[in-house]
Amino acid sequence: MFTLEAVIAGGVFLVVLAVLAWSLLRRHARTTKRSERPRVEAFYVGALAAFAVFLVT
């Protein structure tokens, strides 16, 4: 059981790390429009909620 939990935790860590790196690169490029940010934030919140539901289940 510990192995499954370690794999899930590692996957979540990699996804969060990838989202962080992507957002930093996007911010650095300054090519995003102001109206596009709420969609990105909504996607991020949805992904975190999905992970939380998966882990609780």
C-alpha positions in Angstrom: 0.0 0.0 0.0 2.9 2.4 0.7 4.2 2.0 -2.8 0.9 3.1 -4.3 0.8 6.1 -2.0 4.4 7.0 -2.9 3.5 6.8 -6.7 0.5 9.0 -6.2 2.4 11.5 -4.2 5.2 11.6 -6.7 2.7 12.1 -9.6 1.0 14.9 -7.7 4.4 16.5 -7.0 5.5 16.3 -10.7 2.2 17.8 -11.9 2.4 20.7 -9.4 6.0 21.3 -10.3 5.1 21.3 -14.1 2.2 23.7 -13.5 4.5 26.0 -11.5 7.2 25.9 -14.2 4.7 26.5 -16.9 3.2 29.5 -15.1 6.6 31.0 -14.5 7.5 30.7 -18.1 4.2 32.2 -19.2 4.7 35.1 -16.8 8.2 35.7 -18.0 7.2 35.8 -21.6 4.4 38.3 -20.8 2.4 37.0 -23.8 -0.8 36.2 -21.8 -3.8 38.4 -22.1 -5.6 39.6 -19.0 -8.8 37.8 -20.0 -7.1 34.5 -20.4 -6.0 34.2 -16.8 -9.3 33.3 -15.2 -9.5 30.3 -17.5 -6.0 29.1 -16.5 -6.9 29.7 -12.8 -10.1 27.7 -13.2 -8.3 24.9 -14.8 -5.7 24.8 -12.0 -8.4 24.8 -9.3 -10.2 22.0 -11.1 -7.1 19.9 -11.4 -6.3 20.3 -7.7 -9.9 19.4 -6.8 -9.7 16.3 -9.0 -6.5 15.2 -7.2 -8.1 15.8 -3.8 -11.2 13.7 -4.8 -8.9 11.0 -6.1 -6.8 10.9 -3.0 -9.9 10.9 -0.7 -11.5 8.1 -2.7 
